[in-house]
Amino acid sequence: MKQLLHLVFGGELVDPRGREFKDVDAIDIVGLYPNYASAYNAWKAKAQATVDDAHTRYFLAHIHRLDDEEFAEGPDAEDK
């Protein structure tokens, strides 16, 4: 059975409408989770704890999709 790993991370953004972190070294790595439900719960807790700070945002990334051929576009695909 394939593991469906998820990463929850966040921090202060340059612009609350964007996704660029103000300080990459200060990104809060909440954790790596074995399923969506546990990752969602961790994301929701962090998001709710920082709801009053418009510049802080948390993300839930589907790590298992990084090696999925259906989603693969090759190295540096977004830079092209």
MARKOLDO-225003 format. One record per atom (N, C-alpha, C): residue in three letters; x, y, z. Coordinates in steps of 0.2 Angstrom, whole numbers, padded with zeros to 4 digits, always signed. Example, Ala and Ser with C-alpha at 12.3 -4.5 7.8 and 13.67 -1.06 7.14 Angstrom:
2
ALA+0066-0028+0039/ALA+0062-0022+0039/ALA+0066-0016+0039/SER+0064-0011+0035/SER+0068-0005+0036/SER+0064+0000+0039/
This chain:
80
MET+0004-0006+0000/MET+0000+0000+0000/MET+0004+0006+0000/LYS+0003+0011-0004/LYS+0007+0017-0005/LYS+0005+0022+0001/GLN+0011+0025+0004/GLN+0010+0030+0009/GLN+0008+0036+0006/LEU+0003+0040+0009/LEU+0001+0046+0006/LEU+0003+0052+0011/LEU+0010+0053+0011/LEU+0013+0058+0016/LEU+0011+0065+0014/HIS+0010+0069+0019/HIS+0008+0076+0019/HIS+0012+0080+0024/LEU+0014+0086+0021/LEU+0018+0091+0025/LEU+0014+0097+0027/VAL+0014+0099+0033/VAL+0011+0105+0035/VAL+0016+0110+0037/PHE+0016+0116+0034/PHE+0021+0121+0036/PHE+0018+0128+0035/GLY+0021+0133+0037/GLY+0019+0140+0036/GLY+0023+0145+0039/GLY+0021+0151+0039/GLY+0025+0157+0042/GLY+0023+0163+0039/GLU+0026+0169+0040/GLU+0025+0175+0038/GLU+0026+0177+0031/LEU+0021+0179+0027/LEU+0021+0180+0020/LEU+0023+0188+0019/VAL+0026+0189+0013/VAL+0027+0196+0011/VAL+0021+0200+0010/ASP+0016+0196+0007/ASP+0009+0199+0005/ASP+0004+0194+0007/PRO-0001+0195+0011/PRO-0006+0190+0013/PRO-0009+0187+0007/ARG-0009+0190+0001/ARG-0013+0188-0005/ARG-0008+0183-0009/GLY-0002+0183-0007/GLY+0003+0178-0011/GLY+0005+0172-0007/ARG+0011+0170-0009/ARG+0014+0164-0006/ARG+0021+0164-0005/GLU+0024+0170-0005/GLU+0031+0171-0004/GLU+0032+0173+0003/PHE+0036+0169+0006/PHE+0038+0169+0013/PHE+0043+0175+0014/LYS+0042+0179+0020/LYS+0046+0185+0021/LYS+0053+0182+0023/ASP+0053+0177+0027/ASP+0060+0174+0029/ASP+0060+0167+0029/VAL+0063+0164+0023/VAL+0062+0157+0022/VAL+0066+0153+0028/ASP+0071+0156+0031/ASP+0074+0153+0037/ASP+0069+0152+0043/ALA+0064+0156+0043/ALA+0059+0156+0049/ALA+0053+0152+0048/ILE+0053+0148+0042/ILE+0047+0144+0041/ILE+0046+0139+0046/ASP+0039+0139+0048/ASP+0038+0134+0054/ASP+0036+0127+0050/ILE+0040+0122+0051/ILE+0038+0116+0049/ILE+0034+0112+0054/VAL+0028+0112+0053/VAL+0024+0109+0059/VAL+0025+0101+0059/GLY+0025+0098+0053/GLY+0026+0091+0053/GLY+0024+0087+0047/LEU+0026+0081+0047/LEU+0025+0077+0041/LEU+0020+0071+0044/TYR+0015+0070+0040/TYR+0009+0066+0042/TYR+0008+0060+0037/PRO+0006+0055+0040/PRO+0005+0049+0036/PRO-0002+0049+0032/ASN-0006+0053+0033/ASN-0013+0054+0030/ASN-0016+0061+0030/TYR-0020+0062+0025/TYR-0023+0068+0025/TYR-0027+0071+0031/ALA-0031+0066+0034/ALA-0035+0068+0040/ALA-0030+0071+0046/SER-0025+0068+0047/SER-0020+0070+0053/SER-0017+0077+0051/ALA-0015+0077+0044/ALA-0012+0083+0042/ALA-0017+0089+0042/TYR-0023+0088+0040/TYR-0028+0093+0040/TYR-0029+0096+0047/ASN-0030+0091+0052/ASN-0031+0093+0059/ASN-0025+0097+0061/ALA-0019+0096+0060/ALA-0013+0100+0062/ALA-0013+0107+0058/TRP-0015+0107+0052/TRP-0015+0113+0048/TRP-0021+0117+0051/LYS-0026+0115+0052/LYS-0032+0118+0055/LYS-0030+0121+0062/ALA-0027+0118+0066/ALA-0025+0120+0073/ALA-0020+0126+0072/LYS-0015+0126+0067/LYS-0010+0131+0066/LYS-0014+0137+0063/ALA-0018+0136+0058/ALA-0022+0141+0055/ALA-0026+0145+0060/GLN-0030+0141+0064/GLN-0034+0145+0069/GLN-0030+0149+0074/ALA-0024+0146+0076/ALA-0020+0149+0081/ALA-0017+0156+0078/THR-0017+0157+0072/THR-0014+0163+0069/THR-0019+0167+0065/VAL-0025+0166+0066/VAL-0030+0169+0062/VAL-0030+0177+0063/ASP-0028+0179+0068/ASP-0027+0186+0069/ASP-0021+0190+0066/ASP-0017+0186+0063/ASP-0011+0188+0060/ASP-0012+0187+0052/ALA-0014+0192+0049/ALA-0016+0192+0041/ALA-0010+0190+0037/HIS-0004+0191+0040/HIS+0002+0189+0036/HIS+0005+0182+0037/THR+0002+0179+0042/THR+0004+0172+0043/THR-0001+0167+0040/ARG+0002+0162+0036/ARG-0002+0157+0033/ARG+0001+0151+0033/TYR-0003+0145+0034/TYR-0001+0139+0034/TYR-0003+0135+0028/PHE+0001+0130+0026/PHE-0001+0126+0020/PHE+0000+0119+0021/LEU-0004+0115+0017/LEU-0004+0108+0018/LEU-0002+0105+0011/ALA+0004+0102+0011/ALA+0007+0100+0004/ALA+0006+0092+0004/HIS+0004+0090-0002/HIS+0004+0083-0004/HIS+0010+0080-0006/ILE+0015+0078-0001/ILE+0021+0076-0003/ILE+0021+0069-0007/HIS+0016+0065-0006/HIS+0016+0059-0010/HIS+0015+0060-0018/ARG+0013+0066-0020/ARG+0012+0068-0027/ARG+0019+0070-0030/LEU+0024+0071-0026/LEU+0030+0073-0029/LEU+0033+0068-0034/ASP+0032+0062-0033/ASP+0035+0057-0037/ASP+0029+0053-0041/ASP+0024+0056-0042/ASP+0018+0054-0045/ASP+0019+0056-0053/GLU+0020+0051-0057/GLU+0021+0053-0064/GLU+0015+0057-0067/GLU+0009+0056-0065/GLU+0004+0060-0067/GLU+0005+0067-0066/PHE+0008+0069-0061/PHE+0009+0076-0059/PHE+0016+0079-0061/ALA+0020+0074-0062/ALA+0027+0076-0064/ALA+0028+0080-0070/GLU+0032+0086-0069/GLU+0033+0090-0075/GLU+0041+0091-0076/GLY+0044+0087-0072/GLY+0052+0088-0073/GLY+0055+0093-0069/PRO+0061+0093-0068/PRO+0065+0098-0064/PRO+0064+0105-0066/ASP+0063+0109-0061/ASP+0062+0117-0063/ASP+0057+0118-0068/ALA+0052+0115-0068/ALA+0046+0116-0073/ALA+0043+0123-0073/GLU+0042+0125-0067/GLU+0039+0132-0066/GLU+0044+0137-0068/ASP+0051+0136-0068/ASP+0055+0141-0070/ASP+0056+0142-0078/LYS+0052+0138-0082/LYS+0053+0138-0089/LYS+0047+0142-0092/
